[in-house]
Amino acid sequence: MSSLETFFTILGMAAITLLFRSFFLLPKQDLPMPHWLREGLRYAPIAALTAVVAPEILMTQGHVIHTLRDARIFGALAGLAFFLWRKDLFGTIVCGTGVMLLLRFGLGW
């Protein structure tokens, strides 16, 4: 692919992305949608986050983890415990990552 083709490909992809992402911002009033759909959309971000994070914690190379000697599990549990204790997102990330790194590099898990 030539440089010109690459440029126009990127430009076209940017235009399509801009169009689809701004679709919901263009109307001057709210789009009509049923109440049940509006309520269901409240849970979409947490469902998407769970769908991304859960396989990363519970699976390795496409297979479910079959041992408890995995640093990711204890890192996730430590992060969860910290969040329930302090309700601090940054501390949760630091705590979970710290525990995971200590187990991985300190104990060789």
CYANA upper distance limits for C-alpha pairs under 8 A (distance plus 0.5 A):
  1 MET  CA      5 GLU  CA      6.60
  1 MET  CA      6 THR  CA      7.04
  2 SER  CA      6 THR  CA      6.73
  3 SER  CA      7 PHE  CA      6.60
  4 LEU  CA      8 PHE  CA      6.77
  5 GLU  CA      9 THR  CA      6.51
  6 THR  CA     10 ILE  CA      6.67
  7 PHE  CA     11 LEU  CA      6.61
  8 PHE  CA     12 GLY  CA      6.45
  9 THR  CA     13 MET  CA      6.64
 10 ILE  CA     14 ALA  CA      6.58
 11 LEU  CA     15 ALA  CA      6.71
 12 GLY  CA     16 ILE  CA      6.71
 13 MET  CA     17 THR  CA      6.59
 14 ALA  CA     18 LEU  CA      6.53
 15 ALA  CA     19 LEU  CA      6.60
 16 ILE  CA     20 PHE  CA      6.71
 17 THR  CA     21 ARG  CA      6.47
 18 LEU  CA     22 SER  CA      6.37
 19 LEU  CA     23 PHE  CA      6.50
 21 ARG  CA     25 LEU  CA      8.43
 22 SER  CA     26 LEU  CA      6.76
 23 PHE  CA     27 PRO  CA      8.38
 27 PRO  CA     31 LEU  CA      7.95
 33 MET  CA     37 LEU  CA      7.10
 33 MET  CA     38 ARG  CA      7.26
 34 PRO  CA     38 ARG  CA      6.96
 35 HIS  CA     39 GLU  CA      6.68
 36 TRP  CA     40 GLY  CA      6.58
 37 LEU  CA     41 LEU  CA      6.63
 38 ARG  CA     42 ARG  CA      7.37
 39 GLU  CA     43 TYR  CA      8.22
 40 GLY  CA     44 ALA  CA      7.64
 43 TYR  CA     47 ALA  CA      6.67
 44 ALA  CA     48 ALA  CA      6.58
 45 PRO  CA     49 LEU  CA      6.65
 46 ILE  CA     50 THR  CA      6.55
 47 ALA  CA     51 ALA  CA      6.63
 48 ALA  CA     52 VAL  CA      6.88
 49 LEU  CA     53 VAL  CA      6.55
 50 THR  CA     54 ALA  CA      6.06
 51 ALA  CA     55 PRO  CA      7.52
 52 VAL  CA     56 GLU  CA      7.48
 53 VAL  CA     57 ILE  CA      6.89
 54 ALA  CA     58 LEU  CA      6.50
 55 PRO  CA     59 MET  CA      5.75
 56 GLU  CA     60 THR  CA      7.76
 57 ILE  CA     72 ARG  CA      6.21
 57 ILE  CA     73 ILE  CA      6.69
 57 ILE  CA     76 ALA  CA      8.01
 58 LEU  CA     64 VAL  CA      6.39
 58 LEU  CA     65 ILE  CA      6.29
 58 LEU  CA     73 ILE  CA      7.86
 59 MET  CA     63 HIS  CA      5.80
 59 MET  CA     64 VAL  CA      4.82
 59 MET  CA     65 ILE  CA      5.76
 60 THR  CA     64 VAL  CA      6.88
 60 THR  CA     65 ILE  CA      6.80
 68 LEU  CA     73 ILE  CA      7.95
 69 ARG  CA    109 TRP  CA      7.12
 70 ASP  CA     74 PHE  CA      7.65
 70 ASP  CA    109 TRP  CA      6.63
 71 ALA  CA     75 GLY  CA      6.51
 71 ALA  CA     99 VAL  CA      8.11
 71 ALA  CA    100 MET  CA      5.40
 71 ALA  CA    101 LEU  CA      8.06
 71 ALA  CA    103 LEU  CA      6.06
 71 ALA  CA    104 ARG  CA      6.38
 71 ALA  CA    109 TRP  CA      6.66
 72 ARG  CA     76 ALA  CA      6.54
 72 ARG  CA    100 MET  CA      6.28
 73 ILE  CA     77 LEU  CA      6.72
 74 PHE  CA     78 ALA  CA      6.46
 74 PHE  CA     96 GLY  CA      8.34
 74 PHE  CA     99 VAL  CA      7.56
 74 PHE  CA    100 MET  CA      7.21
 75 GLY  CA     79 GLY  CA      6.58
 75 GLY  CA     95 CYS  CA      8.07
 75 GLY  CA     96 GLY  CA      4.80
 75 GLY  CA     97 THR  CA      6.62
 75 GLY  CA     98 GLY  CA      7.95
 75 GLY  CA     99 VAL  CA      5.60
 75 GLY  CA    100 MET  CA      5.05
 76 ALA  CA     80 LEU  CA      6.58
 76 ALA  CA     96 GLY  CA      6.16
 77 LEU  CA     81 ALA  CA      6.59
 77 LEU  CA     96 GLY  CA      7.94
 78 ALA  CA     82 PHE  CA      6.61
 78 ALA  CA     95 CYS  CA      7.06
 78 ALA  CA     96 GLY  CA      5.86
 78 ALA  CA     99 VAL  CA      7.46
 79 GLY  CA     83 PHE  CA      6.62
 79 GLY  CA     92 THR  CA      5.25
 79 GLY  CA     93 ILE  CA      6.97
 79 GLY  CA     94 VAL  CA      8.45
 79 GLY  CA     95 CYS  CA      6.06
 79 GLY  CA     96 GLY  CA      4.66
 79 GLY  CA     97 THR  CA      8.34
 80 LEU  CA     84 LEU  CA      6.68
 80 LEU  CA     92 THR  CA      7.55
 80 LEU  CA     96 GLY  CA      8.34
 81 ALA  CA     85 TRP  CA      6.64
 82 PHE  CA     86 ARG  CA      6.46
 82 PHE  CA     87 LYS  CA      7.94
 82 PHE  CA     88 ASP  CA      8.36
 82 PHE  CA     91 GLY  CA      7.79
 82 PHE  CA     92 THR  CA      6.14
 82 PHE  CA     95 CYS  CA      7.50
 83 PHE  CA     87 LYS  CA      5.13
 83 PHE  CA     88 ASP  CA      6.34
 83 PHE  CA     89 LEU  CA      7.30
 83 PHE  CA     91 GLY  CA      8.07
 83 PHE  CA     92 THR  CA      5.92
 88 ASP  CA     92 THR  CA      6.63
 89 LEU  CA     93 ILE  CA      6.89
 90 PHE  CA     94 VAL  CA      6.77
 91 GLY  CA     95 CYS  CA      6.36
 92 THR  CA     96 GLY  CA      6.51
 93 ILE  CA     97 THR  CA      6.43
 94 VAL  CA     98 GLY  CA      6.28
 95 CYS  CA     99 VAL  CA      6.66
 96 GLY  CA    100 MET  CA      6.68
 97 THR  CA    101 LEU  CA      6.53
 98 GLY  CA    102 LEU  CA      6.53
 99 VAL  CA    103 LEU  CA      6.68
100 MET  CA    104 ARG  CA      6.49
101 LEU  CA    105 PHE  CA      6.24
101 LEU  CA    106 GLY  CA      7.89
102 LEU  CA    106 GLY  CA      5.37
102 LEU  CA    107 LEU  CA      7.58
103 LEU  CA    107 LEU  CA      5.58
103 LEU  CA    108 GLY  CA      7.04
103 LEU  CA    109 TRP  CA      6.40
104 ARG  CA    108 GLY  CA      5.39
104 ARG  CA    109 TRP  CA      5.01
105 PHE  CA    109 TRP  CA      7.63
